Amino acid sequence: MMILHHGNRSSASRRVRLCLEEKGLSYESHVVDMTRLEHHSPEYLKINPLGVIPTLIHDGRPLHESGTICEYLDESFPDPPLRPETPYERAEMRNWIRHIDGLIGNLIVFNWRHHLQKVAQQWSDEELAAKIKNIPSKERQEAWLRVARKPYTEEERDAARGRLVQLLDRMEQALAASGWLVGQAYSIADIAAAPFVKRIDEEIAPDQVSQKAHPRVADWWARMQARPAFARANFGPFVTTLA
Ligand SMILES: N[C@@H](CCC(=O)N[C@@H](CS)C(=O)NCC(=O)O)C(=O)O
């Protein structure tokens, strides 16, 4: 029995949903309302000490970190395989996940202004201070402070956009060998990149996910979206999907 605590718009949650759908695994869905800070509640922190989504509960045991969850799913349910066979390529896959994880702050700059900012700006200073106290990491405390009181500037957005476009540059090179990020086949590295490319294509730098700017990424993205699992994983439009 699997339970997924996740969010429809959350990139890390989208990875895990895509992985579950690729494997044809069913799960009970628990949508976490980030505007209500449900992910910082004492109950949730017991299953995810970082206070972020997603968390997978499998047979009563919680697991956090979307990349780790995808690898766990692939080890537990090997068919169809989503990791390359050789240790070297598996290591390369993990490096992609790690690299993309490190870019999450750049997505926050764009993502949080849509839904979280409206809510967070209405909190009084006392409310904000009380909420921030429950956030386990300094980095995310700062992100909530920014969204509530000091929205990211145009310059900060440009810098974040630049770092995300560099991801596309890096992918463009890697895709030359086989059309997939690692080895000869679709893997968790591709799954890890998909939610980021979705947001870049949708809002952040759509002109960059194109035949003109990054032709291999554009082809890869078309193949990713054509996969039946992709449609089921609910990568719905960021701005209009319900929480
Ligand atoms: N490295 C983590 C990142 C998880 C993460 O940052 N999740 C975001 C949503 S995509 C979140 O919970 N943000 C809410 C917050 O930081 O308060 C993973 O891959 O699971």
The ligand as a Tripos MOL2 file, in Angstrom:
@<TRIPOS>MOLECULE
LIG
   20    19     1     0     0
SMALL
NO_CHARGES

@<TRIPOS>ATOM
      1 N1         14.9400   17.9160   -2.8370 N.3       1 LIG1
      2 C1         13.5530   17.8200   -2.4450 C.3       1 LIG1
      3 C2         12.8930   19.1570   -2.7240 C.3       1 LIG1
      4 C3         11.4610   19.1680   -2.2740 C.3       1 LIG1
      5 C4         10.8640   20.5610   -2.3920 C.2       1 LIG1
      6 O1         11.5610   21.5900   -2.3820 O.2       1 LIG1
      7 N2          9.5400   20.5800   -2.4810 N.am      1 LIG1
      8 C5          8.8580   21.8500   -2.6030 C.3       1 LIG1
      9 C6          7.7650   21.7250   -3.6250 C.3       1 LIG1
     10 S1          8.4640   21.3350   -5.2050 S.3       1 LIG1
     11 C7          8.2500   22.2680   -1.2800 C.2       1 LIG1
     12 O2          7.7880   21.4330   -0.5220 O.2       1 LIG1
     13 N3          8.2300   23.5650   -1.0040 N.am      1 LIG1
     14 C8          7.5530   24.1030    0.1290 C.3       1 LIG1
     15 C9          8.4470   24.7800    1.1090 C.2       1 LIG1
     16 O3          9.6640   24.8060    0.9040 O.co2     1 LIG1
     17 O4          7.9100   25.3040    2.0860 O.co2     1 LIG1
     18 C10        12.8840   16.6910   -3.2310 C.2       1 LIG1
     19 O5         13.3000   16.4920   -4.3750 O.co2     1 LIG1
     20 O6         11.9800   16.0250   -2.7170 O.co2     1 LIG1
@<TRIPOS>BOND
     1     1     2 1
     2     2     3 1
     3     2    18 1
     4     3     4 1
     5     4     5 1
     6     5     6 2
     7     5     7 1
     8     7     8 1
     9     8     9 1
    10     8    11 1
    11     9    10 1
    12    11    12 2
    13    11    13 1
    14    13    14 1
    15    14    15 1
    16    15    16 2
    17    15    17 1
    18    18    19 2
    19    18    20 1
@<TRIPOS>SUBSTRUCTURE
     1 LIG1         1 GROUP 0 **** ****
